[in-house]
């Protein structure tokens, strides 16, 4: 047993760091959501909705967000038509938690890790806002393709970008990159 632990130590450390980071961040996020109560909209989701509206209006689009305190989502209006609702799961925080967990698991220097986590998280947030805005435009143009757009294309887009960020991290900044470059 000890032989296998030594042999697989790097992999086991990666898993331990990944799951510990993920669990801690997920618990912190759940605690944050708990402050808003059941069937209430959290402030991050409100910010995402507002930023999506702002992005759409930059392109001279008639966009608005409508919050109803009895609904756990925000309605997004596009050209005065209700095209989408933004729920807590749309705010991108779960994707950011996954991103951070992976970066921490593939350790790097503290400064580069913090910079990459902060920069990557901001990039994912902005990409998510752009994703929601694009989804609204496309759902207005192609309403029958909602399942394909929302369920397939846009998740592939956001997770694909996160995967590319992970590759950049592992190959350029992590301690693993240093070891393979020196070998």
Protein Blocks (a to p, Z undefined) as FASTA:
>chain_A
ZZmmmmmmmmmmmmmmmmmmmmmmmmmmmmmmmmnoghiacfklmmmmmmmmmmmmmnop
acdddddfkbccdcddeehiafbdcdfklnommmmmmmmmmmmmmgcdfklmmmmmmmmm
mmmmmmmmmmmmmmmmmmmmmmmlmmmmmmmmmmmmmmmmmmmmmmmmmmmmmmklmmmm
mZZ
